[in-house]
Amino acid sequence: MKPRIFQFLFFLFFCLFSGSIFSQESQFPKIDSLLKLIPAASDTDKINLKNELALEYLWEKGDPDSSLIFSLSALKEAKQLNYAPGIAQSYLNFGIVSSDKGDFLQAHEQYKLALYALKDLEKEQLWAKLLVAEIYNNTAHNFGEQFNYTKAVDYYLKSLRIFEPIAENNIDGFIAHVNAKGENISKERITNDFINNYLKKNPLDKQAKNMISFSGRVLADIRYTCKNISSIFMRIGDHAKAIEYLKKGVKIAEDVQANDSYMELTDGIANAHFVMHNFDTAIYYYNKIRLRALQKNNMDYLLTSNDGIARSYAEKSDFKNALAYYDTTYAILAPLNSEVRIGVLSFQKATIYTKQGDLEQALNFYKDAWMRFQRAGGNEHNLIMCNWRIGNIYVKSGKTVEGIKLMSESLPFLEQENGQDLPDYYKQISEAYEKIKDINNAFYYFKKYVQLNDSITGELKGNAISELQKRFDVEKKDTEIELLNKDNDKKAVEIEKQKVVRNLIIGGLSIVLILGAIVFRSLRLNKKKNKLITQQKNEMERQKEIVEEKQKEILDSIY
């Protein structure tokens, strides 16, 4: 489709702020206003208002029960009048609610009923064609949620093939209409200025206003269909194709000065380049968003673009520029006293410091983020993410047990969220357990990591797990051997100790025995000696007695 057609369509939509039941960017009346319109509305208008209320309750208030009540009421009245648009829209609403609840099979059935209500009209009535395209869009979303990406893309493309000819036909009709009013205009000469001047000159031109409303609805759906197709291609890793459709949407938004849509779609392009590691190109597109956000004083996209630029610089290891952009963001946020936003900023700065290896600063900023989130009401996701990162810092800092405790407390919530980073969380906690030689838990979580990692599929995944099993078996054996060696060393020390004690005992006993022998021998010798002395003494006494006897005999013989 030619750019000028998109330019024209959006301007018509923008000038009258026309409402669309389906488009996320349409200007829906508030629920209270819609409720006030119902009593005085005609039968068909009442049905349309109820169907619109059904979607407002679902999207604006998150109230699916009230949404179903209004859709049921609209369906009942539409069937009584045989009003096909009301019947189709009611079934479409039922499908949207079912899809929102995760009941995709029921949603498909409702979408089929909606298409059936239009089967005799879609070839002739423009509004019926548009409604069919809307049903295709929602069917595509349903398939996308079921991971059936081929059918999702098929249905999105079906809707585009309806939207684009409608846009062509509508501009042709508008040209014919204004030329009949005295203008002399062609497609090449249609500009925003022309449309603006025409509306000022013809404020009561109801037909032009109806075409404006219809065109706005088509334009919004084309842009968001491009965005949705790109999201499917991003999921399957075809980033180039995703960028192609995003650029198509950006061109529409840029030509018609749809600033929010322009920034949203450009952000998609920047993010795609970021994922592809084209960081310089990502920075280029983030800067385009930043410039437009500054021009339009759009705080949200200014912060988004600053964050994207900072993250891109961080991935390039240009931490100085990364922190500079975060500091710029802080200067914007500080006067607003936004605890949540400043908490997010602290979290992001902590991530940069982690990449730099400055774990102390990283820990300080993660803790600051946690405290700010807590003061702001304690958003569970934010607090859990802070706990996980703090735990990870503890592991990196050597406080592994303390880190594992925080990570283990956070993991059930992260598993419940089932986000795209879950495989990385499994890998991180596996590595933490490996540090403390808890091989069973290390293997358990690493296996979960491999099973969830999209880059490892089929046989490769099986081989990876097999190799992993071998690796951990080896590590487990090494650990067992190490423990066995330690046990053997311990036993050897014990045996050596026992040897020493035994030797000491034996030595002591030997000494005692030797001393005993010496004492015994000494005693024995003394005893022998004493006995000999006694014998000698006795002999001497006996000899003395003999001598004395002899002397007495001699003396007696003399005298």
LUMNU-994971 format. One record per residue (C-alpha): residue number from 1; x, y, z; residue in three letters. Coordinates in nm, 4 decimals. Example, Ala and Ser with C-alpha at 12.3 -4.5 7.8 and 13.67 -1.06 7.14 Angstrom:
num:u:v:w:residu
1:1.2300:-0.4500:0.7800:ALA .
2:1.3670:-0.1060:0.7140:SER .
This chain:
num:u:v:w:residu
1:0.0000:0.0000:0.0000:MET .
2:0.1172:0.3520:-0.0803:LYS .
3:0.2367:0.5713:0.2085:PRO .
4:-0.0036:0.8537:0.1256:ARG .
5:-0.2994:0.6249:0.1778:ILE .
6:-0.1853:0.5479:0.5295:PHE .
7:-0.1216:0.9170:0.5886:GLN .
8:-0.4730:1.0002:0.4865:PHE .
9:-0.6355:0.7220:0.6846:LEU .
10:-0.4676:0.8045:1.0107:PHE .
11:-0.5343:1.1747:0.9841:PHE .
12:-0.9056:1.1096:0.9411:LEU .
13:-0.8978:0.8874:1.2459:PHE .
14:-0.6869:1.1320:1.4466:PHE .
15:-0.9028:1.4372:1.3775:CYS .
16:-1.2295:1.2872:1.4975:LEU .
17:-1.0835:1.0615:1.7695:PHE .
18:-1.3114:0.7911:1.6375:SER .
19:-1.3763:0.4863:1.8548:GLY .
20:-1.3026:0.1295:1.7543:SER .
21:-1.4341:-0.1745:1.9317:ILE .
22:-1.1241:-0.3705:1.8440:PHE .
23:-0.8222:-0.1458:1.8248:SER .
24:-0.6049:-0.0962:2.1286:GLN .
25:-0.5309:0.2599:2.0120:GLU .
26:-0.8929:0.3654:1.9471:SER .
27:-1.0581:0.6227:2.1748:GLN .
28:-1.3135:0.4204:2.3701:PHE .
29:-1.5798:0.6169:2.5622:PRO .
30:-1.5722:0.5591:2.9358:LYS .
31:-1.7970:0.2912:3.0792:ILE .
32:-2.0163:0.5405:3.2625:ASP .
33:-2.0748:0.7357:2.9421:SER .
34:-2.1687:0.4209:2.7518:LEU .
35:-2.4122:0.3172:3.0222:LEU .
36:-2.5830:0.6563:3.0006:LYS .
37:-2.6263:0.6218:2.6244:LEU .
38:-2.8069:0.2855:2.6356:ILE .
39:-3.1565:0.3943:2.7535:PRO .
40:-3.2120:0.6389:2.4668:ALA .
41:-3.0419:0.4296:2.1960:ALA .
42:-3.2210:0.2537:1.9114:SER .
43:-3.2426:-0.1254:1.9131:ASP .
44:-2.9338:-0.1871:1.6990:THR .
45:-2.7368:0.0939:1.8641:ASP .
46:-2.8229:-0.0546:2.2021:LYS .
47:-2.6782:-0.3895:2.0876:ILE .
48:-2.3613:-0.2194:1.9630:ASN .
49:-2.3238:-0.0257:2.2889:LEU .
50:-2.3598:-0.3429:2.4959:LYS .
51:-2.0983:-0.5216:2.2879:ASN .
52:-1.8660:-0.2252:2.3263:GLU .
53:-1.9305:-0.2192:2.7008:LEU .
54:-1.8440:-0.5894:2.7141:ALA .
55:-1.4972:-0.5168:2.5793:LEU .
56:-1.4519:-0.2102:2.7984:GLU .
57:-1.5269:-0.4184:3.1075:TYR .
58:-1.2766:-0.6811:2.9941:LEU .
59:-0.9936:-0.4525:2.8806:TRP .
60:-1.0352:-0.1492:3.1031:GLU .
61:-1.1585:-0.3065:3.4255:LYS .
62:-1.0407:-0.6642:3.3851:GLY .
63:-1.3920:-0.7887:3.4638:ASP .
64:-1.4681:-1.0887:3.2374:PRO .
65:-1.7909:-1.1754:3.4214:ASP .
66:-1.9496:-0.8364:3.3496:SER .
67:-1.8160:-0.8608:2.9957:SER .
68:-2.0007:-1.1892:2.9442:LEU .
69:-2.3232:-1.0464:3.0897:ILE .
70:-2.3279:-0.7575:2.8397:PHE .
71:-2.2310:-0.9858:2.5488:SER .
72:-2.5083:-1.2332:2.6367:LEU .
73:-2.7636:-0.9531:2.6546:SER .
74:-2.6441:-0.8152:2.3198:ALA .
75:-2.6550:-1.1619:2.1592:LEU .
76:-3.0098:-1.2267:2.2792:LYS .
77:-3.1379:-0.8967:2.1379:GLU .
78:-2.9362:-0.9348:1.8150:ALA .
79:-3.0865:-1.2795:1.7505:LYS .
80:-3.4371:-1.1430:1.8071:GLN .
81:-3.3725:-0.8781:1.5410:LEU .
82:-3.1626:-1.1096:1.3198:ASN .
83:-2.8953:-0.8416:1.3413:TYR .
84:-2.5829:-1.0112:1.1994:ALA .
85:-2.3247:-0.7519:1.3133:PRO .
86:-2.4490:-0.7786:1.6711:GLY .
87:-2.4521:-1.1594:1.6612:ILE .
88:-2.1003:-1.1791:1.5166:ALA .
89:-1.9601:-0.9236:1.7585:GLN .
90:-2.1150:-1.1004:2.0589:SER .
91:-1.9569:-1.4326:1.9607:TYR .
92:-1.6276:-1.2551:1.8980:LEU .
93:-1.6491:-1.1095:2.2500:ASN .
94:-1.7134:-1.4566:2.3942:PHE .
95:-1.4046:-1.5841:2.2123:GLY .
96:-1.1887:-1.3000:2.3418:ILE .
97:-1.2977:-1.3704:2.7009:VAL .
98:-1.2330:-1.7452:2.6584:SER .
99:-0.8897:-1.6769:2.5121:SER .
100:-0.8146:-1.4371:2.7966:ASP .
101:-0.8966:-1.7187:3.0400:LYS .
102:-0.6722:-1.9614:2.8511:GLY .
103:-0.9592:-2.1709:2.7109:ASP .
104:-0.8339:-2.1622:2.3526:PHE .
105:-1.0511:-2.4452:2.2205:LEU .
106:-1.3652:-2.2686:2.3392:GLN .
107:-1.2351:-1.9438:2.1895:ALA .
108:-1.1911:-2.1101:1.8480:HIS .
109:-1.5495:-2.2380:1.8616:GLU .
110:-1.6812:-1.8891:1.9372:GLN .
111:-1.4780:-1.7387:1.6520:TYR .
112:-1.6245:-1.9984:1.4141:LYS .
113:-1.9762:-1.8985:1.5228:LEU .
114:-1.8887:-1.5333:1.4635:ALA .
115:-1.7691:-1.6136:1.1100:LEU .
116:-2.0809:-1.8213:1.0448:TYR .
117:-2.3003:-1.5222:1.1312:ALA .
118:-2.1257:-1.3253:0.8539:LEU .
119:-2.1024:-1.5954:0.5858:LYS .
120:-2.3672:-1.4394:0.3589:ASP .
121:-2.2450:-1.0825:0.4034:LEU .
122:-1.8661:-1.0732:0.3950:GLU .
123:-1.8437:-1.0619:0.0141:LYS .
124:-2.0775:-0.7647:-0.0232:GLU .
125:-2.0658:-0.5555:0.2934:GLN .
126:-1.7530:-0.3570:0.3789:LEU .
127:-1.8240:-0.3631:0.7522:TRP .
128:-1.8655:-0.7425:0.7341:ALA .
129:-1.5266:-0.7783:0.5651:LYS .
130:-1.3694:-0.5687:0.8363:LEU .
131:-1.5313:-0.7743:1.1098:LEU .
132:-1.4099:-1.0951:0.9440:VAL .
133:-1.0578:-0.9518:0.9442:ALA .
134:-1.0961:-0.8749:1.3151:GLU .
135:-1.2009:-1.2346:1.3787:ILE .
136:-0.8973:-1.3583:1.1829:TYR .
137:-0.6773:-1.1329:1.3952:ASN .
138:-0.8115:-1.2800:1.7182:ASN .
139:-0.7889:-1.6329:1.5784:THR .
140:-0.4235:-1.5669:1.4958:ALA .
141:-0.3628:-1.4461:1.8512:HIS .
142:-0.5256:-1.7645:1.9794:ASN .
143:-0.2963:-1.9861:1.7714:PHE .
144:0.0026:-1.7821:1.8843:GLY .
145:-0.0859:-1.8483:2.2479:GLU .
146:-0.0997:-2.2198:2.1629:GLN .
147:0.2501:-2.1987:2.0036:PHE .
148:0.1064:-2.2812:1.6608:ASN .
149:0.3022:-2.0044:1.4935:TYR .
150:0.2453:-2.1177:1.1342:THR .
151:-0.1314:-2.0835:1.1645:LYS .
152:-0.0927:-1.7634:1.3639:ALA .
153:0.1013:-1.5974:1.0804:VAL .
154:-0.1426:-1.7373:0.8213:ASP .
155:-0.4410:-1.5780:0.9949:TYR .
156:-0.2622:-1.2471:1.0537:TYR .
157:-0.1785:-1.2315:0.6821:LEU .
158:-0.5398:-1.3163:0.5979:LYS .
159:-0.6519:-1.0168:0.7998:SER .
160:-0.3955:-0.7897:0.6296:LEU .
161:-0.5200:-0.9013:0.2878:ARG .
162:-0.8613:-0.7735:0.3918:ILE .
163:-0.7528:-0.4533:0.5676:PHE .
164:-0.5337:-0.3145:0.2902:GLU .
165:-0.7906:-0.3259:0.0047:PRO .
166:-1.0442:-0.1704:0.2423:ILE .
167:-0.8030:0.1184:0.2963:ALA .
168:-0.7605:0.1554:-0.0814:GLU .
169:-1.1351:0.1522:-0.1401:ASN .
170:-1.1977:0.3985:0.1381:ASN .
171:-0.9561:0.6581:0.0053:ILE .
172:-1.1045:0.6232:-0.3427:ASP .
173:-1.4470:0.6797:-0.1927:GLY .
174:-1.3307:0.9834:0.0012:PHE .
175:-1.1714:1.1375:-0.3096:ILE .
176:-1.4920:1.0867:-0.5056:ALA .
177:-1.6934:1.2378:-0.2209:HIS .
178:-1.4857:1.5557:-0.1752:VAL .
179:-1.4523:1.6074:-0.5504:ASN .
180:-1.8301:1.5944:-0.5747:ALA .
181:-1.8307:1.8803:-0.3215:LYS .
182:-1.6260:2.0961:-0.5569:GLY .
183:-1.2711:1.9893:-0.4757:GLU .
184:-1.0264:1.8739:-0.7408:ASN .
185:-0.8000:1.6310:-0.5616:ILE .
186:-0.6098:1.3126:-0.6493:SER .
187:-0.4287:1.0540:-0.4338:LYS .
188:-0.0958:1.2235:-0.4928:GLU .
189:-0.2249:1.5548:-0.3561:ARG .
190:-0.3879:1.4254:-0.0389:ILE .
191:-0.1985:1.5646:0.2596:THR .
192:-0.2712:1.6323:0.6224:ASN .
193:-0.3076:2.0019:0.5456:ASP .
194:-0.5689:1.9345:0.2788:PHE .
195:-0.7735:1.7093:0.5072:ILE .
196:-0.7479:1.9563:0.7944:ASN .
197:-0.8678:2.2447:0.5753:ASN .
198:-1.1519:2.0388:0.4315:TYR .
199:-1.2824:1.9467:0.7755:LEU .
200:-1.2705:2.3088:0.8859:LYS .
201:-1.4685:2.4148:0.5796:LYS .
202:-1.7193:2.1293:0.6048:ASN .
203:-1.7836:2.0594:0.9750:PRO .
204:-2.1298:1.9150:0.9009:LEU .
205:-2.0214:1.6659:0.6369:ASP .
206:-2.1494:1.3498:0.8087:LYS .
207:-2.0493:1.1185:0.5273:GLN .
208:-1.6904:1.2383:0.5481:ALA .
209:-1.6995:1.1899:0.9236:LYS .
210:-1.8255:0.8339:0.8843:ASN .
211:-1.5444:0.7613:0.6411:MET .
212:-1.3009:0.9137:0.8885:ILE .
213:-1.4219:0.6838:1.1652:SER .
214:-1.4050:0.3780:0.9443:PHE .
215:-1.0602:0.4687:0.8137:SER .
216:-0.9229:0.5171:1.1614:GLY .
217:-1.0374:0.1732:1.2605:ARG .
218:-0.8720:0.0139:0.9574:VAL .
219:-0.5484:0.2048:1.0077:LEU .
220:-0.5116:0.1043:1.3706:ALA .
221:-0.5759:-0.2586:1.2837:ASP .
222:-0.3161:-0.2575:1.0051:ILE .
223:-0.0500:-0.1179:1.2360:ARG .
224:-0.1238:-0.3598:1.5160:TYR .
225:-0.1464:-0.6539:1.2797:THR .
226:0.2052:-0.5685:1.1603:CYS .
227:0.3151:-0.5503:1.5226:LYS .
228:0.1545:-0.8863:1.6054:ASN .
229:0.3092:-1.0584:1.3032:ILE .
230:0.6477:-0.9237:1.4069:SER .
231:0.6015:-1.0627:1.7576:SER .
232:0.5445:-1.4116:1.6122:ILE .
233:0.8606:-1.3886:1.4026:PHE .
234:1.0511:-1.2679:1.7091:MET .
235:0.9341:-1.5744:1.9008:ARG .
236:1.0596:-1.8145:1.6348:ILE .
237:1.3883:-1.6273:1.5986:GLY .
238:1.3294:-1.4796:1.2515:ASP .
239:1.4346:-1.1312:1.3555:HIS .
240:1.4837:-1.0004:1.0018:ALA .
241:1.1226:-1.0841:0.9126:LYS .
242:1.0032:-0.9268:1.2366:ALA .
243:1.1876:-0.6056:1.1503:ILE .
244:1.0317:-0.6072:0.8018:GLU .
245:0.6775:-0.5933:0.9422:TYR .
246:0.7706:-0.3478:1.2158:LEU .
247:0.9130:-0.1115:0.9543:LYS .
248:0.5908:-0.1400:0.7600:LYS .
249:0.3975:-0.0326:1.0672:GLY .
250:0.6489:0.2440:1.1481:VAL .
251:0.6120:0.3855:0.7964:LYS .
252:0.2379:0.4136:0.8436:ILE .
253:0.2735:0.5737:1.1858:ALA .
254:0.5452:0.8135:1.0696:GLU .
255:0.3534:0.9319:0.7640:ASP .
256:0.0399:1.0020:0.9651:VAL .
257:0.2179:1.1422:1.2712:GLN .
258:0.0904:0.8759:1.5091:ALA .
259:0.3593:0.9431:1.7663:ASN .
260:0.2827:0.6788:2.0295:ASP .
261:0.2455:0.4102:1.7650:SER .
262:0.5632:0.5296:1.5932:TYR .
263:0.7618:0.5033:1.9172:MET .
264:0.6145:0.1656:2.0107:GLU .
265:0.6926:0.0073:1.6740:LEU .
266:1.0371:0.1690:1.6545:THR .
267:1.1068:0.0282:1.9994:ASP .
268:1.0250:-0.3136:1.8540:GLY .
269:1.2844:-0.2622:1.5791:ILE .
270:1.5445:-0.1485:1.8325:ALA .
271:1.4738:-0.4491:2.0545:ASN .
272:1.5047:-0.6868:1.7582:ALA .
273:1.8480:-0.5462:1.6737:HIS .
274:1.9428:-0.5717:2.0411:PHE .
275:1.8525:-0.9414:2.0427:VAL .
276:2.0557:-0.9862:1.7225:MET .
277:2.3529:-0.8188:1.8997:HIS .
278:2.3462:-0.5322:1.6490:ASN .
279:2.3997:-0.2914:1.9363:PHE .
280:2.5040:0.0121:1.7316:ASP .
281:2.1912:-0.0217:1.5175:THR .
282:1.9821:-0.0713:1.8303:ALA .
283:2.1257:0.2519:1.9751:ILE .
284:2.0374:0.4306:1.6495:TYR .
285:1.6705:0.3309:1.6784:TYR .
286:1.6532:0.3941:2.0534:TYR .
287:1.7841:0.7448:1.9828:ASN .
288:1.5052:0.7985:1.7278:LYS .
289:1.2539:0.7134:2.0006:ILE .
290:1.4351:0.9385:2.2477:ARG .
291:1.4240:1.2342:2.0090:LEU .
292:1.0510:1.1906:1.9427:ARG .
293:0.9818:1.1436:2.3147:ALA .
294:1.1635:1.4695:2.3945:LEU .
295:0.9694:1.6508:2.1223:GLN .
296:0.6353:1.5228:2.2478:LYS .
297:0.7251:1.5324:2.6183:ASN .
298:0.6494:1.1615:2.6486:ASN .
299:0.8050:1.0542:2.9774:MET .
300:0.7428:0.6805:2.9344:ASP .
301:0.9192:0.6484:2.6017:TYR .
302:1.1981:0.8825:2.7125:LEU .
303:1.2728:0.6433:2.9979:LEU .
304:1.2312:0.3410:2.7694:THR .
305:1.4762:0.4773:2.5134:SER .
306:1.7325:0.5767:2.7788:ASN .
307:1.7142:0.2258:2.9193:ASP .
308:1.7580:0.0698:2.5752:GLY .
309:2.0591:0.2890:2.4987:ILE .
310:2.2164:0.2117:2.8374:ALA .
311:2.1603:-0.1636:2.7953:ARG .
312:2.3125:-0.1537:2.4474:SER .
313:2.6222:0.0284:2.5707:TYR .
314:2.6502:-0.2214:2.8549:ALA .
315:2.6453:-0.5117:2.6089:GLU .
316:2.9275:-0.3389:2.4223:LYS .
317:3.1139:-0.3205:2.7566:SER .
318:3.0972:0.0593:2.7325:ASP .
319:2.9978:0.0854:3.0972:PHE .
320:3.0829:0.4543:3.1216:LYS .
321:2.8187:0.5526:2.8642:ASN .
322:2.5731:0.2990:3.0052:ALA .
323:2.5943:0.4511:3.3536:LEU .
324:2.5815:0.8032:3.2064:ALA .
325:2.2419:0.7314:3.0476:TYR .
326:2.1136:0.5801:3.3697:TYR .
327:2.2315:0.8894:3.5569:ASP .
328:2.0404:1.1030:3.3057:THR .
329:1.7328:0.8952:3.3753:THR .
330:1.7813:0.9386:3.7496:TYR .
331:1.7931:1.3174:3.7055:ALA .
332:1.4530:1.2952:3.5358:ILE .
333:1.3025:1.0656:3.7983:LEU .
334:1.4412:1.2165:4.1191:ALA .
335:1.1961:1.5118:4.1381:PRO .
336:0.9031:1.2763:4.0777:LEU .
337:0.9724:1.0674:4.3912:ASN .
338:0.8726:0.7565:4.2019:SER .
339:0.9947:0.4713:4.4213:GLU .
340:0.9139:0.2039:4.1634:VAL .
341:1.0843:0.3761:3.8710:ARG .
342:1.3897:0.4710:4.0748:ILE .
343:1.3927:0.1141:4.2075:GLY .
344:1.3997:-0.0157:3.8501:VAL .
345:1.6830:0.2265:3.7758:LEU .
346:1.8811:0.1024:4.0778:SER .
347:1.8222:-0.2534:3.9594:PHE .
348:1.9548:-0.1657:3.6129:GLN .
349:2.2612:0.0109:3.7524:LYS .
350:2.3297:-0.2917:3.9709:ALA .
351:2.3263:-0.5034:3.6554:THR .
352:2.5903:-0.2766:3.4998:ILE .
353:2.8108:-0.2960:3.8082:TYR .
354:2.7764:-0.6751:3.8020:THR .
355:2.9017:-0.6796:3.4424:LYS .
356:3.1913:-0.4571:3.5508:GLN .
357:3.2756:-0.6991:3.8292:GLY .
358:3.2101:-0.4381:4.0985:ASP .
359:3.0096:-0.6751:4.3168:LEU .
360:3.0024:-0.4439:4.6186:GLU .
361:2.8351:-0.1617:4.4226:GLN .
362:2.6053:-0.4111:4.2526:ALA .
363:2.4933:-0.5463:4.5896:LEU .
364:2.4303:-0.1934:4.7214:ASN .
365:2.2094:-0.1013:4.4254:PHE .
366:2.0161:-0.4315:4.4321:TYR .
367:1.9445:-0.3749:4.8009:LYS .
368:1.8407:-0.0154:4.7280:ASP .
369:1.6037:-0.1414:4.4587:ALA .
370:1.4567:-0.3987:4.6995:TRP .
371:1.3906:-0.1339:4.9656:MET .
372:1.2260:0.1012:4.7146:ARG .
373:1.0016:-0.1742:4.5799:PHE .
374:0.9100:-0.2686:4.9353:GLN .
375:0.8196:0.0913:5.0239:ARG .
376:0.6140:0.1204:4.7059:ALA .
377:0.3873:-0.1653:4.8063:GLY .
378:0.6001:-0.4730:4.7638:GLY .
379:0.5387:-0.5832:4.4036:ASN .
380:0.6137:-0.9542:4.4308:GLU .
381:0.7895:-0.9894:4.0961:HIS .
382:1.0236:-0.6977:4.1619:ASN .
383:1.1098:-0.8179:4.5112:LEU .
384:1.1731:-1.1735:4.3930:ILE .
385:1.4015:-1.0528:4.1144:MET .
386:1.6010:-0.8456:4.3636:CYS .
387:1.6308:-1.1444:4.5976:ASN .
388:1.7522:-1.3640:4.3131:TRP .
389:2.0133:-1.1123:4.1997:ARG .
390:2.1309:-1.0525:4.5570:ILE .
391:2.1637:-1.4293:4.5999:GLY .
392:2.3625:-1.4484:4.2778:ASN .
393:2.5962:-1.1728:4.4002:ILE .
394:2.6478:-1.3642:4.7258:TYR .
395:2.7457:-1.6735:4.5262:VAL .
396:2.9917:-1.4729:4.3165:LYS .
397:3.1323:-1.3175:4.6359:SER .
398:3.1990:-1.6527:4.8006:GLY .
399:2.8926:-1.6528:5.0293:LYS .
400:2.7577:-1.9492:4.8358:THR .
401:2.5353:-2.1071:5.1013:VAL .
402:2.3705:-1.7735:5.1812:GLU .
403:2.3248:-1.7076:4.8098:GLY .
404:2.1684:-2.0483:4.7440:ILE .
405:1.9205:-1.9858:5.0261:LYS .
406:1.7926:-1.6654:4.8603:LEU .
407:1.7885:-1.8222:4.5147:MET .
408:1.6007:-2.1296:4.6399:SER .
409:1.3399:-1.9078:4.8063:GLU .
410:1.2914:-1.7132:4.4818:SER .
411:1.2884:-2.0041:4.2366:LEU .
412:0.9291:-2.1315:4.2940:PRO .
413:0.7910:-1.7888:4.2005:PHE .
414:1.0138:-1.7702:3.8920:LEU .
415:0.9001:-2.1191:3.7904:GLU .
416:0.5388:-2.0106:3.8283:GLN .
417:0.6026:-1.7116:3.6021:GLU .
418:0.7706:-1.9443:3.3499:ASN .
419:0.9454:-1.6535:3.1785:GLY .
420:1.2015:-1.6780:2.9012:GLN .
421:1.4885:-1.6393:3.1500:ASP .
422:1.3908:-1.9479:3.3518:LEU .
423:1.6570:-2.1676:3.1846:PRO .
424:1.9235:-1.9175:3.2923:ASP .
425:1.7964:-1.9286:3.6510:TYR .
426:1.8296:-2.3078:3.6505:TYR .
427:2.1830:-2.2788:3.5146:LYS .
428:2.2829:-2.0220:3.7775:GLN .
429:2.1537:-2.2223:4.0722:ILE .
430:2.3116:-2.5377:3.9273:SER .
431:2.6494:-2.3638:3.9183:GLU .
432:2.5958:-2.2433:4.2746:ALA .
433:2.5327:-2.5986:4.3977:TYR .
434:2.8353:-2.7197:4.2038:GLU .
435:3.0498:-2.4732:4.3982:LYS .
436:2.9637:-2.6435:4.7251:ILE .
437:3.0031:-2.9911:4.5713:LYS .
438:2.6301:-3.0683:4.5973:ASP .
439:2.6432:-3.2752:4.2805:ILE .
440:2.2867:-3.4111:4.2980:ASN .
441:2.1233:-3.0672:4.3071:ASN .
442:2.3758:-2.9307:4.0576:ALA .
443:2.2845:-3.2012:3.8074:PHE .
444:1.9105:-3.1740:3.8794:TYR .
445:1.8950:-2.8031:3.7932:TYR .
446:2.1397:-2.8238:3.5048:PHE .
447:1.9209:-3.0907:3.3485:LYS .
448:1.6216:-2.8562:3.3817:LYS .
449:1.8272:-2.5830:3.2165:TYR .
450:1.9097:-2.8035:2.9182:VAL .
451:1.5501:-2.9201:2.8780:GLN .
452:1.4172:-2.5629:2.8669:LEU .
453:1.6923:-2.4090:2.6602:ASN .
454:1.5462:-2.3431:2.3161:ASP .
455:1.8876:-2.3611:2.1535:SER .
456:1.9209:-2.7299:2.2410:ILE .
457:1.6574:-2.9493:2.0772:THR .
458:1.5928:-3.3096:1.9839:GLY .
459:1.8985:-3.5321:1.9676:GLU .
460:2.1288:-3.2474:2.0636:LEU .
461:1.9321:-3.2054:2.3837:LYS .
462:1.9528:-3.5764:2.4572:GLY .
463:2.3244:-3.5782:2.3848:ASN .
464:2.3744:-3.2741:2.6028:ALA .
465:2.1943:-3.4385:2.8924:ILE .
466:2.3905:-3.7604:2.8337:SER .
467:2.7188:-3.5706:2.8306:GLU .
468:2.6034:-3.3802:3.1334:LEU .
469:2.5247:-3.7057:3.3133:GLN .
470:2.8726:-3.8344:3.2307:LYS .
471:3.0286:-3.5115:3.3467:ARG .
472:2.8487:-3.5156:3.6773:PHE .
473:2.9121:-3.8880:3.7185:ASP .
474:3.2832:-3.8174:3.6788:VAL .
475:3.2595:-3.5258:3.9197:GLU .
476:3.0615:-3.7407:4.1594:LYS .
477:3.3265:-4.0139:4.1385:LYS .
478:3.5999:-3.7561:4.1834:ASP .
479:3.4175:-3.6262:4.4860:THR .
480:3.3699:-3.9773:4.6202:GLU .
481:3.7394:-4.0538:4.5572:ILE .
482:3.8326:-3.7288:4.7236:GLU .
483:3.6137:-3.8169:5.0194:LEU .
484:3.7558:-4.1698:5.0177:LEU .
485:4.1077:-4.0328:5.0045:ASN .
486:4.0241:-3.7999:5.2878:LYS .
487:3.8794:-4.0960:5.4759:ASP .
488:4.1865:-4.3037:5.3955:ASN .
489:4.4112:-4.0199:5.5024:ASP .
490:4.2133:-3.9948:5.8201:LYS .
491:4.2420:-4.3679:5.8717:LYS .
492:4.6152:-4.3540:5.7968:ALA .
493:4.6600:-4.0814:6.0536:VAL .
494:4.4581:-4.2853:6.3000:GLU .
495:4.6637:-4.5949:6.2259:ILE .
496:4.9836:-4.3953:6.2586:GLU .
497:4.8568:-4.2574:6.5842:LYS .
498:4.7721:-4.6069:6.6990:GLN .
499:5.1197:-4.7185:6.5942:LYS .
500:5.2780:-4.4439:6.7997:VAL .
501:5.0622:-4.5309:7.0986:VAL .
502:5.1357:-4.8972:7.0502:ARG .
503:5.5059:-4.8296:7.0186:ASN .
504:5.4936:-4.6077:7.3206:LEU .
505:5.3150:-4.8785:7.5137:ILE .
506:5.5527:-5.1441:7.3894:ILE .
507:5.8472:-4.9174:7.4596:GLY .
508:5.7117:-4.8399:7.8019:GLY .
509:5.6477:-5.2040:7.8751:LEU .
510:5.9931:-5.2924:7.7476:SER .
511:6.1483:-5.0343:7.9721:ILE .
512:5.9411:-5.1597:8.2616:VAL .
513:6.0412:-5.5169:8.1827:LEU .
514:6.4063:-5.4213:8.1492:ILE .
515:6.3926:-5.2223:8.4676:LEU .
516:6.2084:-5.5092:8.6290:GLY .
517:6.4667:-5.7534:8.5049:ALA .
518:6.7434:-5.5314:8.6302:ILE .
519:6.5745:-5.4922:8.9654:VAL .
520:6.4952:-5.8629:8.9771:PHE .
521:6.8520:-5.9504:8.8806:ARG .
522:6.9809:-5.7005:9.1337:SER .
523:6.7544:-5.8427:9.3989:LEU .
524:6.8583:-6.1928:9.3026:ARG .
525:7.2255:-6.0999:9.3105:LEU .
526:7.1766:-5.9262:9.6436:ASN .
527:6.9958:-6.2288:9.7717:LYS .
528:7.2768:-6.4561:9.6546:LYS .
529:7.5266:-6.2133:9.7921:LYS .
530:7.3431:-6.1965:10.1253:ASN .
531:7.3132:-6.5732:10.1294:LYS .
532:7.6819:-6.6056:10.0561:LEU .
533:7.7641:-6.3478:10.3198:ILE .
534:7.5409:-6.5330:10.5650:THR .
535:7.7040:-6.8602:10.4722:GLN .
536:8.0465:-6.7000:10.5030:GLN .
537:7.9443:-6.5460:10.8325:LYS .
538:7.8152:-6.8786:10.9577:ASN .
539:8.1294:-7.0490:10.8345:GLU .
540:8.3377:-6.7854:11.0040:MET .
541:8.1358:-6.8345:11.3216:GLU .
542:8.1820:-7.2080:11.2950:ARG .
543:8.5544:-7.1691:11.2230:GLN .
544:8.5764:-6.9281:11.5141:LYS .
545:8.4064:-7.1790:11.7392:GLU .
546:8.6461:-7.4509:11.6148:ILE .
547:8.9445:-7.2254:11.6778:VAL .
548:8.8172:-7.1339:12.0191:GLU .
549:8.7594:-7.5028:12.0926:GLU .
550:9.1112:-7.5895:11.9775:LYS .
551:9.2565:-7.3040:12.1837:GLN .
552:9.0672:-7.4276:12.4882:LYS .
553:9.1943:-7.7781:12.4346:GLU .
554:9.5526:-7.6472:12.4024:ILE .
555:9.5240:-7.4392:12.7135:LEU .
556:9.3700:-7.7250:12.9061:ASP .
557:9.6585:-7.9503:12.8040:SER .
558:9.9122:-7.6957:12.9261:ILE .
559:9.7520:-7.6347:13.2555:TYR .
